[in-house]
């Protein structure tokens, strides 16, 4: 699904809910491994990439990003993240996106679905720090050691 469509649906749901019940805030629950890459000004660099996306298995010059991560980090990946590397993890899909040249890492932030909805809806991105909840970072395999693969 395109990010624009996702944001339109979220806006429609919030608007419909507001018509029925006024509220002071929204609590979001999420697919843990989905993300959106955005530039420094909040401009989306990718559509929403769900946990079902297995792009890290695609081969570039004969090697998949998934296999390269396993070869480079081996057991260190599990000791850093507490998980074994799987194709749907944002860390692997972001690394793959960097390998394809789609996004420049220095110009992009990975946002979980809740943070993307909160920050990209209306004026949510303007003038505030990006703060991702640590539990979302852990689910994205980025809580510790994420910078090992987020190098250009």
C-alpha positions as CSV (number, residue, x, y, z in Angstrom):
1,X,0.0,0.0,0.0
2,X,1.3,3.5,-0.8
3,X,2.1,5.7,2.1
4,X,-0.3,8.3,0.9
5,X,-3.1,5.8,0.9
6,X,-2.2,4.6,4.4
7,X,-2.2,8.2,5.7
8,X,-5.5,8.9,4.0
9,X,-7.1,5.9,5.6
10,X,-5.7,6.8,9.0
11,X,-7.0,10.4,8.6
12,X,-10.5,9.1,7.6
13,X,-10.6,6.7,10.6
14,X,-9.6,9.5,13.0
15,X,-12.1,12.0,11.4
16,X,-15.0,9.4,11.6
17,X,-14.1,8.6,15.2
18,X,-14.0,12.4,16.1
19,X,-17.5,12.8,14.6
20,X,-18.8,10.2,17.0
21,X,-16.7,10.9,20.1
22,X,-14.4,13.8,20.9
23,X,-11.0,12.6,22.2
24,X,-7.8,14.0,23.5
25,X,-5.4,11.5,22.0
26,X,-4.9,8.3,20.1
27,X,-3.2,5.1,21.2
28,X,-1.7,3.1,18.3
29,X,-0.9,-0.6,18.2
30,X,1.3,-1.9,15.4
31,X,2.8,-4.6,13.2
32,X,6.1,-4.6,15.0
33,X,8.4,-4.9,12.0
34,X,6.9,-2.4,9.5
35,X,8.6,0.9,8.7
36,X,8.7,4.0,6.5
37,X,11.9,5.8,5.6
38,X,11.7,9.6,5.6
39,X,14.1,12.4,4.9
40,X,15.2,15.0,7.4
41,X,12.2,17.2,6.6
42,X,9.7,14.3,6.9
43,X,9.4,13.7,3.2
44,X,8.7,9.9,2.7
45,X,11.6,8.1,0.9
46,X,9.7,4.8,0.7
47,X,6.1,3.5,1.0
48,X,5.2,1.6,4.1
49,X,7.3,-1.6,4.2
50,X,5.5,-4.3,6.2
51,X,7.0,-7.2,8.1
52,X,5.9,-9.5,5.2
53,X,8.2,-7.7,2.8
54,X,11.1,-10.0,2.0
55,X,13.2,-7.7,-0.2
56,X,16.4,-8.6,1.8
57,X,16.2,-12.0,0.1
58,X,16.6,-10.4,-3.4
59,X,20.0,-11.0,-4.9
60,X,22.3,-8.2,-5.9
61,X,25.5,-9.2,-7.7
62,X,24.8,-12.8,-6.6
63,X,24.3,-12.2,-2.8
64,X,21.1,-11.4,-0.8
65,X,21.3,-8.8,1.9
66,X,19.9,-11.4,4.3
67,X,22.9,-13.7,3.6
68,X,25.4,-10.9,3.8
69,X,24.1,-9.9,7.3
70,X,24.4,-13.5,8.5
71,X,27.9,-13.9,7.0
72,X,29.1,-10.5,8.4
73,X,27.5,-10.7,11.8
74,X,26.9,-14.4,12.4
75,X,26.0,-15.0,16.1
76,X,26.7,-11.4,16.9
77,X,23.3,-10.4,15.3
78,X,21.5,-12.5,17.9
79,X,23.6,-11.3,20.8
80,X,23.0,-7.7,19.8
81,X,19.3,-7.9,19.0
82,X,18.1,-11.0,20.9
83,X,16.7,-12.4,17.6
84,X,17.9,-14.4,14.7
85,X,18.0,-12.5,11.4
86,X,14.8,-12.9,9.4
87,X,14.0,-11.4,6.0
88,X,11.2,-9.1,7.2
89,X,13.2,-7.2,9.8
90,X,13.5,-3.5,9.0
91,X,17.3,-3.6,9.7
92,X,17.7,-6.1,6.8
93,X,15.3,-4.4,4.5
94,X,16.8,-1.0,5.1
95,X,20.3,-2.4,4.4
96,X,18.9,-3.9,1.2
97,X,17.3,-0.6,0.2
98,X,20.7,1.1,0.7
99,X,22.4,-1.6,-1.4
100,X,20.0,-0.9,-4.3
101,X,20.7,2.9,-4.0
102,X,17.1,3.8,-3.5
103,X,17.7,5.9,-0.3
104,X,20.8,7.6,1.1
105,X,21.2,6.6,4.7
106,X,22.5,10.0,5.8
107,X,19.2,11.5,4.6
108,X,16.7,9.0,6.0
109,X,15.1,8.0,9.3
110,X,13.3,4.7,9.8
111,X,9.9,5.2,11.5
112,X,7.7,2.5,12.8
113,X,4.1,2.5,11.7
114,X,2.8,4.2,14.8
115,X,5.5,6.9,14.6
116,X,4.9,7.4,10.9
117,X,1.1,7.8,11.4
118,X,1.7,10.2,14.3
119,X,4.4,12.3,12.6
120,X,3.3,12.3,9.0
121,X,-0.4,13.0,9.6
122,X,-1.3,16.7,9.5
123,X,1.6,18.8,10.9
124,X,3.0,16.1,13.2
125,X,6.6,16.1,11.7
126,X,7.2,19.8,11.9
127,X,9.4,21.2,14.7
128,X,9.6,18.1,17.0
129,X,12.2,15.5,17.8
130,X,11.8,12.0,16.4
131,X,11.2,9.7,19.4
132,X,10.7,6.0,18.8
133,X,9.6,3.9,21.7
134,X,12.4,1.4,22.7
135,X,10.1,-1.6,22.4
136,X,9.5,-0.7,18.7
137,X,13.2,-0.4,18.1
138,X,13.7,-3.8,19.6
139,X,11.0,-5.3,17.4
140,X,12.6,-3.7,14.4
141,X,16.0,-5.4,15.3
142,X,17.4,-1.9,15.9
143,X,17.6,-1.6,19.6
144,X,21.3,-2.3,19.9
145,X,23.9,-2.4,17.2
146,X,21.7,-1.1,14.5
147,X,24.4,1.2,13.3
148,X,26.5,-1.8,12.3
149,X,24.5,-2.1,9.1
150,X,23.3,1.5,8.7
151,X,26.6,2.6,7.3
152,X,26.9,3.6,3.7
